[in-house]
Amino acid sequence: MDALTDILEHIRSAGALIGQNLMSPPWSIRFDEGASLTLVTLLRGDAWVVSHGMQPVHLRKLDVAILTGPQPFSVTSAPDQQTPPMYVVTKEGACTDEAGNVLAEESIALGVRTCGTHLNAEHALLTGSFNTQGRMAERLLSSLPRLVVVPHRHQRQAALELLESEIVRDEPGQQAMLDRLLDLVLIQTLREWFSLPEACAPRWYHATQDPIVGPALRAIHDEPARPWTVETLACEGRVSRATFARRFADMLGEPPISYLAEWRLCLASDLLQRTDDTLDSIARQVGYSSAFALSAAFTRRYDLRPSQHRALSAART
């Protein structure tokens, strides 16, 4: 299993806020949802993404953008105009005016998961957002910039078309269908962005494709509990121990055993959060000899005992 697959296995949308907005210029919508990930694309027309601390970014029709992190942002037809927001999308999925007053649904609703001014509006904005939890998600999000954009000409996916058509189908299972399609669009967009020459892809992504380091990384992600050593990992890459250790450190910026230890603790952290497994069971799953050994390593790394981490995670849900 490659590193990207392993990480994305732990990032799934569930109950995502997905919808489309139909407007004619000038218009602006502010998103204060505080979501971990938000997908933005224009099905018709073009627009600009505006967020504090970065230059406005132009999105043409069917370009796909992914925003990471909970900071508010706006999508607008013209960034140089001080257009007040038509509405503000809140964490609860409600739409308010700029003063925070909840707007009546009949004043903006145009159909199933569709809001705006009129159905034949020049611009159609599709958005999908959801929150992630756990160290795995944090590992991916921390490796991405605030805004990722894949131009339409670099896309190879049909999932976006399926997502667009599913939004207006008020049928049983719609939310589940939209969640799965959003996952597909997200995965494909990340793959396409990582392959762009100008993208600053994380080190582990490039290392996955290396003929020496890649097999070792896949082995770690396939069997994290196996008692790996630098020598056994070097055998996966079919090179000497010294050659492998040097190549691994050059590509990932850390020794192989450090990467392995960090990955095991990420897995343990998410298992503590997502399951009721005992600490001893989790220790065996991630390659520690005992609950005591895992607890010591976990506390040293996160300055938090496993029991405290589990309790805090439960309190946040």
Backbone bond lengths (Angstrom), bond angles and torsions (degrees), N, CA, C in turn:
res aa  C-N    CA-C-N  psi(-1)  N-CA   C-N-CA  omega(-1)  CA-C   N-CA-C  phi
1 M - - - 1.462 - - 1.529 109.42 -
2 D 1.335 117.11 133.05 1.458 119.30 178.61 1.525 110.28 -82.30
3 A 1.338 116.25 163.22 1.464 121.36 -174.09 1.520 112.20 -62.26
4 L 1.342 117.77 -40.63 1.459 120.47 -178.52 1.527 110.82 -64.07
5 T 1.322 117.05 -43.60 1.463 120.62 177.95 1.519 110.59 -60.44
6 D 1.322 116.62 -44.89 1.459 120.91 -178.14 1.523 111.09 -61.79
7 I 1.329 116.91 -42.46 1.464 120.38 179.53 1.525 110.74 -67.29
8 L 1.333 116.65 -45.68 1.464 120.18 -176.97 1.520 112.72 -68.67
9 E 1.338 117.25 -21.90 1.456 119.72 174.27 1.527 110.99 -61.97
10 H 1.334 116.12 -23.54 1.457 120.81 -177.74 1.525 112.38 -101.43
11 I 1.341 117.18 4.90 1.461 120.54 178.98 1.520 107.83 -122.92
12 R 1.309 116.31 100.34 1.460 120.99 -179.25 1.524 109.03 -128.86
13 S 1.325 116.10 135.54 1.464 118.82 176.17 1.525 108.61 -74.63
14 A 1.318 115.09 143.34 1.462 121.39 176.94 1.519 107.35 -146.69
15 G 1.315 116.55 117.41 1.455 120.22 -176.65 1.511 112.50 67.23
16 A 1.328 116.76 33.60 1.464 120.63 -178.50 1.520 111.08 -62.01
17 L 1.335 115.71 148.03 1.459 121.55 174.05 1.524 108.21 -85.99
18 I 1.321 116.76 107.76 1.459 122.04 -174.93 1.527 108.53 -128.25
19 G 1.311 115.89 132.17 1.454 118.98 179.17 1.507 111.76 -170.57
20 Q 1.322 115.91 176.38 1.453 120.94 177.52 1.524 110.40 -127.57
21 N 1.321 114.72 149.87 1.458 122.48 -178.93 1.519 108.40 -123.81
22 L 1.327 116.79 128.67 1.462 122.46 -176.80 1.533 108.73 -113.69
23 M 1.343 116.42 119.76 1.461 120.91 -176.04 1.518 110.74 -144.70
24 S 1.343 115.44 161.49 1.461 122.59 170.40 1.527 107.57 -115.00
25 P 1.332 118.26 141.80 1.467 121.22 -177.63 1.534 111.31 -62.28
26 P 1.344 115.87 151.16 1.464 127.00 -3.20 1.531 110.85 -84.69
27 W 1.318 116.84 146.40 1.452 121.19 179.41 1.525 110.32 -151.01
28 S 1.313 115.06 161.95 1.460 121.96 176.90 1.523 108.15 -156.01
29 I 1.329 116.51 140.28 1.466 122.21 174.92 1.521 107.99 -130.02
30 R 1.312 116.59 132.04 1.468 120.19 177.99 1.530 109.54 -104.86
31 F 1.328 115.34 136.37 1.464 121.75 -179.46 1.525 109.06 -111.34
32 D 1.327 115.04 111.47 1.465 122.13 178.08 1.527 110.41 -113.97
33 E 1.308 116.73 32.93 1.472 121.36 -174.34 1.518 113.06 -71.16
34 G 1.339 117.19 -25.94 1.450 119.90 -177.42 1.516 113.00 69.95
35 A 1.328 117.05 27.34 1.468 121.18 -177.15 1.528 111.25 -77.18
36 S 1.321 115.76 154.11 1.466 120.51 176.36 1.519 111.76 -71.21
37 L 1.332 115.75 -38.73 1.466 122.19 -178.71 1.527 109.33 -136.12
38 T 1.315 116.12 134.13 1.465 120.68 175.27 1.522 109.26 -133.73
39 L 1.322 116.38 128.38 1.458 122.41 176.24 1.522 108.38 -98.78
40 V 1.331 116.28 135.37 1.464 121.93 -179.02 1.523 108.84 -133.52
41 T 1.335 117.19 133.13 1.455 121.00 173.76 1.524 109.21 -153.01
42 L 1.314 116.23 152.28 1.460 122.31 177.36 1.523 108.65 -101.67
43 L 1.331 116.57 115.41 1.461 120.72 176.61 1.527 110.88 -77.81
44 R 1.346 115.15 -27.56 1.462 121.87 173.65 1.528 107.92 -139.98
45 G 1.317 115.82 142.05 1.450 119.70 176.39 1.518 112.81 77.82
46 D 1.334 116.23 -166.04 1.445 122.12 178.03 1.519 108.60 -139.35
47 A 1.336 116.94 167.77 1.457 120.46 -177.02 1.521 109.21 -162.34
48 W 1.319 115.65 -178.79 1.460 122.70 -179.61 1.525 109.31 -126.26
49 V 1.331 115.10 140.79 1.464 121.17 172.60 1.518 107.35 -98.28
50 V 1.324 116.12 126.59 1.467 121.57 -177.20 1.525 108.53 -124.80
51 S 1.324 115.97 124.78 1.457 121.16 178.23 1.519 109.04 -142.57
52 H 1.314 116.09 147.45 1.467 120.30 -177.87 1.530 110.76 -59.34
53 G 1.317 115.12 134.46 1.461 120.31 175.80 1.508 114.61 89.49
54 M 1.335 119.45 2.04 1.461 120.56 177.00 1.523 109.96 -141.00
55 Q 1.315 115.90 155.76 1.450 121.34 177.42 1.534 109.97 -69.44
56 P 1.339 118.01 144.99 1.473 119.63 175.46 1.527 110.94 -55.78
57 V 1.320 116.08 140.13 1.469 121.94 -177.47 1.524 108.66 -116.19
58 H 1.330 115.36 128.16 1.456 121.34 -177.07 1.524 110.39 -83.81
59 L 1.325 116.55 130.38 1.460 122.58 174.72 1.519 108.82 -113.58
60 R 1.325 115.34 121.50 1.458 120.04 173.88 1.532 109.56 -88.74
61 K 1.302 115.68 172.32 1.464 120.33 -177.93 1.527 111.19 -54.14
62 L 1.342 115.41 126.40 1.462 126.18 175.62 1.527 114.08 70.69
63 D 1.331 118.58 4.28 1.463 118.30 164.59 1.527 107.30 -62.04
64 V 1.328 116.97 145.11 1.466 120.39 179.61 1.522 108.93 -114.34
65 A 1.330 115.54 127.83 1.461 121.70 177.80 1.523 109.83 -117.40
66 I 1.318 115.89 143.34 1.459 121.72 173.30 1.522 107.64 -123.27
67 L 1.316 116.21 123.43 1.464 121.54 175.26 1.516 108.82 -102.59
68 T 1.322 116.27 133.79 1.451 121.70 -179.66 1.523 109.45 -110.49
69 G 1.311 115.96 140.94 1.453 119.99 177.44 1.506 113.23 97.13
70 P 1.338 116.27 158.78 1.472 121.02 -171.67 1.526 115.40 -85.81
71 Q 1.330 118.48 1.51 1.458 119.43 -176.81 1.534 111.08 -63.83
72 P 1.334 117.28 141.67 1.470 120.80 178.18 1.526 110.99 -62.82
73 F 1.325 115.45 153.59 1.458 121.02 174.71 1.521 108.73 -151.27
74 S 1.314 115.43 165.34 1.466 120.69 177.83 1.512 109.57 -126.03
75 V 1.320 115.95 152.16 1.462 122.68 169.12 1.526 105.39 -119.16
76 T 1.318 115.82 129.15 1.453 120.13 -172.40 1.520 111.38 -142.11
77 S 1.318 115.85 154.51 1.470 120.24 179.92 1.514 111.71 -76.37
78 A 1.334 118.35 -20.73 1.471 121.13 -177.72 1.522 109.08 -154.60
79 P 1.339 118.43 107.58 1.465 120.12 -175.21 1.519 114.24 -69.41
80 D 1.323 117.79 -19.04 1.461 120.25 -178.09 1.524 112.23 -88.43
81 Q 1.320 117.54 -1.61 1.461 121.22 177.26 1.530 109.16 -104.99
82 Q 1.291 116.02 140.27 1.464 120.91 179.31 1.528 109.46 -85.81
83 T 1.337 115.02 65.35 1.464 120.14 -178.40 1.523 109.85 -81.66
84 P 1.322 119.51 118.46 1.466 120.17 177.76 1.527 109.82 -64.33
85 P 1.332 117.38 147.63 1.477 119.23 -177.98 1.522 112.26 -65.11
86 M 1.329 114.71 136.67 1.467 119.60 172.49 1.518 109.40 -59.23
87 Y 1.326 115.08 -41.03 1.450 121.35 174.19 1.521 109.47 -161.74
88 V 1.330 114.81 164.86 1.458 123.28 179.85 1.518 107.34 -116.21
89 V 1.337 116.95 126.04 1.461 121.33 179.25 1.519 108.22 -89.83
90 T 1.322 117.70 122.52 1.465 122.67 -174.23 1.522 111.94 -96.55
91 K 1.319 116.06 176.15 1.463 121.96 179.73 1.519 111.85 -61.08
92 E 1.307 116.12 -30.93 1.474 120.10 -179.26 1.522 112.47 -81.69
93 G 1.330 116.87 -1.89 1.451 120.48 -178.37 1.513 113.11 85.17
94 A 1.335 116.64 4.50 1.464 120.58 177.97 1.522 109.84 -82.68
95 C 1.328 115.32 159.77 1.461 121.73 175.46 1.523 108.81 -111.52
96 T 1.320 115.39 128.34 1.458 120.09 -179.98 1.519 109.41 -123.78
97 D 1.329 116.03 167.66 1.455 118.51 170.29 1.522 108.47 -82.48
98 E 1.322 117.24 -178.51 1.462 120.52 -174.77 1.532 112.24 -63.85
99 A 1.331 116.20 -24.41 1.463 120.73 -179.59 1.530 112.42 -85.75
100 G 1.351 117.44 -4.78 1.454 120.56 178.80 1.510 115.15 96.62
101 N 1.332 117.87 5.69 1.460 120.81 177.75 1.530 110.58 -80.85
102 V 1.315 116.24 128.89 1.465 120.50 -178.90 1.524 109.80 -65.87
103 L 1.323 115.63 130.20 1.465 120.59 -179.38 1.525 110.05 -83.85
104 A 1.302 115.67 140.99 1.465 120.08 176.31 1.523 109.30 -63.83
105 E 1.338 116.10 135.72 1.465 120.06 -176.20 1.522 111.66 -57.96
106 E 1.323 116.96 -38.15 1.468 119.09 -177.22 1.527 112.63 -68.10
107 S 1.330 117.30 -16.16 1.460 119.26 -179.19 1.524 112.95 -81.50
108 I 1.338 117.17 -17.65 1.472 119.49 -177.96 1.531 112.95 -128.95
109 A 1.328 118.36 -17.96 1.467 120.79 -174.99 1.529 110.92 -73.49
110 L 1.340 115.11 136.44 1.466 121.32 178.35 1.525 112.45 -121.20
111 G 1.334 116.46 -3.91 1.461 119.78 -177.34 1.516 109.46 158.94
112 V 1.339 116.49 -166.30 1.456 121.90 -179.36 1.527 110.25 -62.66
113 R 1.327 116.97 118.66 1.461 123.91 179.06 1.534 111.97 51.68
114 T 1.303 116.88 31.50 1.464 121.73 -177.14 1.520 109.61 -130.41
115 C 1.332 115.72 126.12 1.466 121.79 178.32 1.525 109.24 -128.13
116 G 1.334 116.01 168.95 1.451 119.90 176.28 1.516 112.23 138.86
117 T 1.329 114.85 -151.42 1.468 120.49 -174.61 1.521 112.87 -101.70
118 H 1.345 117.51 -46.51 1.470 119.43 177.28 1.527 109.25 -159.83
119 L 1.322 116.54 154.20 1.467 122.38 -171.94 1.523 112.88 -63.99
120 N 1.317 118.28 -29.02 1.462 121.42 -178.17 1.525 112.60 -95.96
121 A 1.316 116.85 22.15 1.463 121.09 -179.24 1.525 110.61 -60.31
122 E 1.335 115.76 152.35 1.470 120.77 -176.71 1.518 113.01 -67.35
123 H 1.313 117.49 -30.97 1.459 121.32 -175.10 1.531 110.60 -115.00
124 A 1.322 115.85 139.49 1.465 122.09 176.02 1.521 108.32 -130.60
125 L 1.312 115.91 116.69 1.466 123.01 -177.30 1.516 109.27 -107.86
126 L 1.329 116.57 125.33 1.465 121.62 176.40 1.521 108.67 -108.91
127 T 1.328 116.51 132.41 1.463 121.04 177.53 1.523 110.15 -134.33
128 G 1.314 115.46 150.81 1.456 122.16 174.58 1.510 108.86 -146.08
129 S 1.319 117.98 129.64 1.462 120.13 -176.74 1.518 110.81 -139.60
130 F 1.325 115.53 150.85 1.461 120.69 175.31 1.521 109.20 -159.90
131 N 1.326 115.44 162.83 1.453 121.74 179.43 1.519 110.60 -100.00
132 T 1.310 116.02 145.89 1.451 122.21 176.89 1.523 108.88 -112.17
133 Q 1.315 115.75 160.84 1.457 121.24 177.50 1.521 109.13 -138.37
134 G 1.322 115.61 151.95 1.451 120.12 171.94 1.509 114.46 99.37
135 R 1.333 113.79 165.09 1.468 121.29 -176.79 1.525 112.13 -69.15
136 M 1.341 117.19 -31.45 1.459 119.78 179.48 1.519 110.26 -62.05
137 A 1.329 115.62 -48.66 1.455 119.44 178.66 1.525 110.94 -62.55
138 E 1.320 115.95 -41.19 1.463 120.25 179.06 1.524 110.58 -61.65
139 R 1.315 116.47 -36.66 1.469 120.73 -179.55 1.532 110.63 -62.77
140 L 1.339 116.36 -41.22 1.460 119.45 178.65 1.524 111.29 -72.07
141 L 1.329 116.81 -49.18 1.459 120.37 -174.95 1.524 111.78 -63.09
142 S 1.326 117.23 -36.08 1.460 120.00 -179.63 1.522 112.08 -69.86
143 S 1.335 116.78 -16.72 1.467 120.40 -179.67 1.525 112.16 -93.03
144 L 1.341 116.89 -3.54 1.461 121.39 -177.38 1.524 110.46 -107.08
145 P 1.330 117.14 151.55 1.464 119.62 172.35 1.529 110.27 -71.96
146 R 1.313 115.79 172.72 1.465 120.65 178.75 1.526 111.62 -59.43
147 L 1.332 116.62 -37.47 1.466 120.62 -177.32 1.521 110.16 -132.64
148 V 1.314 115.49 126.32 1.462 123.54 175.65 1.521 107.41 -113.33
149 V 1.325 117.85 128.87 1.464 121.44 -179.84 1.524 110.00 -127.95
150 V 1.324 116.23 128.63 1.464 121.88 173.72 1.526 107.80 -114.84
151 P 1.335 118.02 111.47 1.471 120.26 178.09 1.525 111.09 -60.26
152 H 1.314 115.90 151.43 1.468 120.88 -177.27 1.529 111.79 -56.67
153 R 1.330 118.00 -35.80 1.472 120.67 -176.97 1.527 112.58 -66.47
154 H 1.329 118.28 -17.44 1.464 121.56 179.91 1.527 112.54 -99.75
155 Q 1.318 117.77 4.13 1.458 120.79 -176.83 1.523 111.36 -89.90
156 R 1.341 114.85 146.40 1.459 120.28 179.15 1.531 110.53 -129.03
157 Q 1.325 117.31 29.62 1.460 118.90 -170.80 1.518 112.74 -117.62
158 A 1.315 114.27 151.80 1.466 121.16 173.48 1.524 110.38 -108.71
159 A 1.335 117.73 -7.60 1.466 121.28 -175.67 1.515 111.65 -62.07
160 L 1.321 117.81 -33.54 1.467 120.16 -179.92 1.524 110.94 -62.92
161 E 1.326 117.39 -39.96 1.465 120.43 177.81 1.532 110.69 -64.46
162 L 1.316 116.44 -39.35 1.462 120.23 178.14 1.526 110.74 -66.17
163 L 1.335 116.25 -39.62 1.460 120.55 178.08 1.527 110.51 -61.75
164 E 1.323 116.28 -44.35 1.466 121.09 179.54 1.522 111.12 -60.60
165 S 1.323 117.21 -44.26 1.465 119.77 -176.83 1.529 111.64 -71.93
166 E 1.336 117.67 -30.22 1.463 121.00 -177.39 1.527 112.40 -75.06
167 I 1.331 117.69 -26.93 1.462 121.12 -176.17 1.519 112.21 -55.45
168 V 1.310 117.53 -38.80 1.471 120.72 -173.97 1.527 113.11 -91.47
169 R 1.334 117.94 4.26 1.461 120.54 -179.52 1.528 109.75 -93.90
170 D 1.305 115.80 104.87 1.465 120.89 179.46 1.523 108.68 -85.39
171 E 1.338 116.11 74.03 1.455 121.88 -175.52 1.520 109.99 -127.30
172 P 1.342 117.96 157.61 1.460 120.41 177.27 1.536 110.90 -56.39
173 G 1.320 114.96 139.70 1.461 120.01 179.29 1.513 114.08 84.20
174 Q 1.345 116.98 7.05 1.462 118.48 -175.90 1.522 112.61 -61.62
175 Q 1.344 117.50 -43.84 1.468 119.49 -177.84 1.523 111.03 -61.56
176 A 1.333 116.43 -42.36 1.467 119.56 178.67 1.519 111.05 -63.07
177 M 1.320 116.71 -41.95 1.457 120.92 178.49 1.532 110.76 -62.69
178 L 1.331 116.53 -45.51 1.461 120.01 179.96 1.521 111.68 -63.73
179 D 1.335 117.10 -39.92 1.470 120.22 178.03 1.524 111.06 -60.16
180 R 1.337 116.33 -45.65 1.465 119.23 -178.22 1.532 111.10 -66.41
181 L 1.332 116.36 -41.21 1.464 119.75 179.88 1.526 110.88 -66.44
182 L 1.318 116.77 -38.34 1.461 119.84 177.05 1.523 110.37 -62.29
183 D 1.330 116.75 -40.22 1.471 120.25 175.87 1.525 110.92 -58.84
184 L 1.329 116.42 -45.09 1.469 120.52 -179.84 1.526 111.82 -62.18
185 V 1.332 116.06 -44.15 1.471 119.63 179.22 1.525 109.81 -63.16
186 L 1.321 117.00 -42.11 1.461 121.05 179.62 1.530 111.22 -61.53
187 I 1.324 116.82 -48.45 1.463 120.85 -178.47 1.522 110.81 -61.25
188 Q 1.323 115.93 -47.43 1.458 119.07 -178.11 1.524 111.32 -66.16
189 T 1.317 117.64 -38.85 1.462 120.69 179.22 1.528 110.76 -62.95
190 L 1.329 117.04 -42.52 1.463 119.72 178.52 1.529 110.93 -64.51
191 R 1.313 117.03 -42.83 1.470 119.55 178.54 1.523 110.93 -60.73
192 E 1.321 115.30 -43.43 1.469 119.27 -178.89 1.523 111.23 -67.98
193 W 1.334 116.51 -38.04 1.468 119.30 179.61 1.527 111.31 -68.67
194 F 1.324 116.75 -41.98 1.460 120.16 178.92 1.532 111.77 -58.76
195 S 1.320 116.74 -29.61 1.467 120.45 -176.94 1.528 112.96 -84.72
196 L 1.326 118.20 -9.44 1.464 120.24 179.82 1.535 110.24 -71.93
197 P 1.337 117.47 139.89 1.467 120.04 -178.73 1.523 113.11 -58.94
198 E 1.335 116.84 -35.07 1.464 120.01 -176.27 1.519 113.44 -83.53
199 A 1.327 117.50 -7.29 1.464 120.50 -177.73 1.518 110.93 -73.65
200 C 1.321 115.08 143.25 1.464 120.71 176.15 1.527 107.33 -100.61
201 A 1.320 115.39 76.19 1.463 120.58 -176.95 1.527 110.07 -70.23
202 P 1.334 117.72 149.11 1.468 120.02 179.27 1.518 111.93 -63.29
203 R 1.308 115.81 155.48 1.459 121.23 -177.09 1.521 112.51 -58.60
204 W 1.328 116.52 -39.42 1.454 118.83 -176.74 1.526 111.57 -65.75
205 Y 1.342 117.56 -27.01 1.459 119.89 179.22 1.529 110.15 -68.18
206 H 1.310 116.72 -47.32 1.468 119.94 177.98 1.527 111.20 -65.45
207 A 1.330 116.04 -38.28 1.462 119.98 -177.72 1.523 111.47 -64.96
208 T 1.321 117.13 -30.72 1.469 121.13 179.25 1.523 111.51 -58.46
209 Q 1.334 116.40 -31.11 1.461 121.01 -176.63 1.527 113.30 -92.79
210 D 1.321 116.71 0.84 1.459 120.93 179.58 1.530 109.97 -77.99
211 P 1.342 119.11 136.22 1.470 120.58 -176.41 1.524 114.20 -67.07
212 I 1.328 117.74 -19.65 1.467 120.64 179.85 1.520 110.85 -98.57
213 V 1.325 116.59 -51.69 1.465 120.95 -176.32 1.528 111.34 -78.38
214 G 1.327 117.55 -34.83 1.457 121.21 -176.81 1.526 114.28 -54.14
215 P 1.333 119.42 -50.27 1.470 119.41 179.50 1.527 112.92 -60.12
216 A 1.318 117.15 -36.05 1.465 120.19 178.74 1.520 110.86 -68.37
217 L 1.326 116.89 -41.77 1.465 119.68 177.48 1.521 111.41 -61.92
218 R 1.329 116.49 -43.70 1.468 119.46 178.84 1.531 110.41 -62.36
219 A 1.315 116.47 -38.30 1.463 120.20 179.18 1.531 110.93 -64.14
220 I 1.330 117.06 -42.17 1.461 121.09 177.93 1.524 110.64 -60.92
221 H 1.326 116.48 -44.09 1.465 120.06 -177.18 1.528 111.93 -75.19
222 D 1.314 117.33 -26.49 1.463 120.65 176.02 1.525 111.27 -74.03
223 E 1.340 116.39 -41.68 1.468 121.12 -174.23 1.529 110.67 -135.94
224 P 1.327 117.58 71.67 1.465 119.51 -177.83 1.526 113.72 -63.99
225 A 1.330 117.32 -24.41 1.461 120.25 -177.29 1.533 113.02 -83.50
226 R 1.310 117.18 -10.45 1.467 119.42 -179.76 1.527 110.30 -65.52
227 P 1.337 118.62 142.32 1.476 120.97 -177.20 1.535 111.96 -74.50
228 W 1.313 115.36 71.99 1.453 120.69 -176.35 1.522 112.18 -69.51
229 T 1.325 114.41 144.71 1.464 122.16 170.22 1.524 106.82 -127.79
230 V 1.315 116.03 168.12 1.460 118.96 176.91 1.525 109.65 -58.85
231 E 1.310 116.84 -37.46 1.463 120.10 -178.42 1.522 112.24 -67.11
232 T 1.341 117.65 -44.24 1.468 119.04 -179.53 1.532 111.01 -70.05
233 L 1.317 117.11 -32.73 1.463 119.33 175.79 1.522 111.05 -69.38
234 A 1.333 116.67 -36.34 1.466 120.56 176.80 1.521 110.73 -62.59
235 C 1.323 116.46 -33.70 1.464 120.09 177.77 1.526 111.07 -63.79
236 E 1.331 117.55 -32.90 1.459 120.59 177.27 1.528 110.85 -62.52
237 G 1.344 115.93 -35.74 1.461 120.39 179.20 1.517 113.20 -90.67
238 R 1.344 116.43 -2.56 1.463 123.27 177.15 1.536 112.43 58.34
239 V 1.328 114.09 44.00 1.465 120.30 175.54 1.522 108.01 -136.35
240 S 1.323 115.41 174.45 1.457 119.39 178.60 1.525 110.77 -71.05
241 R 1.329 115.17 162.07 1.464 121.28 179.29 1.522 110.91 -57.81
242 A 1.315 117.02 -45.71 1.468 121.44 -176.85 1.527 111.38 -66.45
243 T 1.332 116.13 -42.83 1.466 120.02 179.70 1.521 110.73 -63.74
244 F 1.325 115.89 -42.59 1.464 119.81 -179.27 1.520 111.11 -65.22
245 A 1.334 117.48 -47.67 1.466 121.23 -177.61 1.524 110.93 -60.09
246 R 1.331 116.40 -40.90 1.466 120.37 -179.57 1.530 110.64 -68.03
247 R 1.326 115.99 -43.94 1.468 120.26 -179.12 1.529 111.06 -65.03
248 F 1.317 117.08 -42.36 1.455 122.42 -179.62 1.526 110.46 -61.65
249 A 1.323 116.59 -48.33 1.468 120.96 -179.02 1.520 111.37 -64.31
250 D 1.333 117.35 -37.31 1.465 120.90 178.83 1.529 110.84 -64.67
251 M 1.332 117.07 -39.00 1.463 120.60 -174.83 1.525 113.35 -83.10
252 L 1.322 116.65 -36.38 1.463 119.19 -174.84 1.523 114.01 -109.19
253 G 1.318 117.74 -7.95 1.457 120.08 177.33 1.505 114.64 76.42
254 E 1.318 117.67 13.99 1.460 121.95 177.77 1.532 109.00 -157.56
255 P 1.327 118.10 156.73 1.471 120.83 178.71 1.526 111.07 -66.61
256 P 1.334 116.83 156.74 1.467 119.72 -178.04 1.520 114.18 -60.10
257 I 1.328 118.18 -37.93 1.462 119.72 -178.33 1.523 110.89 -70.87
258 S 1.320 117.61 -30.67 1.470 120.27 175.29 1.526 110.22 -66.34
259 Y 1.334 116.65 -42.65 1.470 120.60 177.65 1.528 109.48 -61.56
260 L 1.318 116.89 -45.45 1.462 121.73 -179.47 1.525 110.65 -60.06
261 A 1.328 117.33 -45.38 1.464 120.89 -179.01 1.524 111.29 -63.75
262 E 1.331 116.27 -41.57 1.474 119.92 179.53 1.521 110.94 -65.08
263 W 1.335 116.01 -40.48 1.467 119.60 180.00 1.519 111.10 -65.61
264 R 1.315 116.93 -41.53 1.463 120.57 179.21 1.529 110.95 -61.79
265 L 1.319 117.09 -40.64 1.456 120.27 -179.34 1.528 111.50 -70.89
266 C 1.352 117.25 -34.27 1.470 120.40 173.10 1.525 110.44 -60.42
267 L 1.321 115.91 -45.69 1.459 120.28 178.43 1.524 111.22 -61.70
268 A 1.322 115.95 -45.26 1.463 119.96 -179.70 1.522 110.84 -61.47
269 S 1.325 116.68 -42.13 1.458 121.11 179.85 1.519 111.48 -59.73
270 D 1.327 116.57 -45.11 1.466 119.80 -179.26 1.522 112.14 -71.24
271 L 1.330 117.64 -34.39 1.465 120.32 176.89 1.528 110.87 -66.28
272 L 1.317 116.76 -37.77 1.461 120.29 175.95 1.525 111.04 -63.02
273 Q 1.314 115.63 -34.27 1.461 120.96 -177.57 1.519 112.80 -81.04
274 R 1.346 116.79 -35.92 1.466 120.38 -170.72 1.520 114.25 -98.94
275 T 1.338 117.82 -16.84 1.462 120.31 -174.27 1.526 110.81 -127.79
276 D 1.334 114.56 170.52 1.468 121.35 174.10 1.520 110.85 -103.99
277 D 1.322 117.57 14.97 1.462 121.19 -179.53 1.525 110.82 -58.76
278 T 1.307 115.99 146.49 1.469 119.79 176.97 1.528 109.79 -68.56
279 L 1.312 115.82 160.18 1.464 120.23 179.01 1.521 110.59 -63.15
280 D 1.331 116.63 -35.09 1.465 119.62 178.51 1.524 110.51 -65.14
281 S 1.335 117.23 -41.68 1.467 120.90 178.11 1.523 111.14 -64.07
282 I 1.327 116.63 -43.85 1.462 120.31 179.19 1.523 110.71 -64.02
283 A 1.309 116.87 -39.05 1.466 120.48 178.18 1.521 110.83 -57.93
284 R 1.323 116.80 -44.67 1.468 120.10 179.94 1.530 110.70 -67.16
285 Q 1.327 117.53 -36.26 1.464 120.74 -178.96 1.521 112.95 -65.67
286 V 1.324 116.82 -30.37 1.465 119.70 -174.84 1.526 113.26 -108.63
287 G 1.330 117.65 5.31 1.452 118.95 170.58 1.514 116.77 100.16
288 Y 1.338 117.86 19.05 1.465 120.57 175.80 1.525 109.24 -103.75
289 S 1.313 115.88 147.95 1.469 120.60 -173.28 1.513 112.71 -73.89
290 S 1.346 117.28 -22.57 1.464 119.81 -176.88 1.518 109.71 -159.73
291 A 1.324 115.19 166.06 1.465 120.19 175.54 1.518 110.81 -61.77
292 F 1.321 116.35 -36.98 1.473 120.13 179.70 1.528 110.58 -62.42
293 A 1.338 117.12 -44.34 1.469 120.57 -178.94 1.528 110.85 -63.96
294 L 1.338 116.44 -41.93 1.460 119.54 177.95 1.523 110.93 -65.76
295 S 1.318 117.12 -43.99 1.455 120.97 -178.66 1.525 111.31 -60.11
296 A 1.329 116.06 -41.67 1.465 119.89 -179.66 1.535 110.64 -64.51
297 A 1.338 116.45 -45.56 1.468 120.33 -179.73 1.525 111.14 -66.86
298 F 1.323 116.60 -41.12 1.471 121.72 -178.92 1.526 110.06 -63.31
299 T 1.335 117.05 -46.62 1.460 121.38 -179.00 1.513 111.06 -64.95
300 R 1.313 116.20 -39.26 1.470 120.43 179.22 1.524 110.82 -64.73
301 R 1.322 117.39 -38.29 1.461 120.91 -176.48 1.522 112.45 -79.09
302 Y 1.334 117.53 -43.37 1.460 120.78 -171.96 1.527 113.92 -108.27
303 D 1.330 116.69 -0.90 1.470 121.28 -178.74 1.527 110.62 55.63
304 L 1.319 114.42 38.95 1.458 121.82 -176.07 1.519 108.08 -156.60
305 R 1.324 117.32 130.72 1.455 118.95 177.91 1.528 110.07 -72.17
306 P 1.338 118.36 151.46 1.470 120.31 179.07 1.525 113.15 -53.95
307 S 1.327 117.45 -40.00 1.469 120.38 -179.89 1.526 111.08 -64.47
308 Q 1.340 116.77 -37.37 1.460 120.36 177.61 1.532 110.87 -66.81
309 H 1.334 115.41 -41.97 1.465 119.48 179.16 1.523 110.58 -61.80
310 R 1.326 117.59 -43.39 1.468 120.83 178.97 1.519 111.42 -63.44
311 A 1.314 117.30 -41.89 1.461 120.56 -179.62 1.526 111.26 -66.16
312 L 1.324 117.27 -42.58 1.469 120.65 178.76 1.511 111.45 -64.07
313 S 1.346 116.29 -40.52 1.465 120.60 179.31 1.519 110.60 -63.65
314 A 1.326 117.09 -41.14 1.463 121.23 179.79 1.525 110.76 -66.22
315 A 1.323 116.98 -35.42 1.462 120.93 -178.79 1.523 111.64 -69.70
316 R 1.362 117.16 -26.93 1.468 120.46 -178.15 1.517 112.10 -82.26
317 T 1.326 118.13 -15.94 1.470 120.60 -177.39 1.527 111.58 -95.90
